[in-house]
Amino acid sequence: MSGYLRLEVMTMEGKVFSSSVQELQFPSAHQGYYGILPDHTPVLTPLGDGHITCLLNGKKTTFAISGGFAEIGPNNTTILARECKTIDV
């Protein structure tokens, strides 16, 4: 396990967030919340409405999102949200 994964959060207006993080949680449209760590199995899933929370060096960053899709790879995750608002950085 590498310890970090690359997270990119985007909307139609452009990139909202891009950084390496240690862990990530986001709402799925069908499965509750996904918890993602480095070396995760690849998944493509629709997003629900809720909060993205990521952790880097003990600091949490939170975004409110409204729908979209998440593409998860072993060392990167891309969130394509319809709407995204930064709550805490």
Summary of the structure (lengths in Angstrom):
residues: 89
radius of gyration: 11.6
end to end distance: 25.6
largest distance: 33.2
contacts: 278
relative contact order: 0.30
helix: 0%
strand: 72%
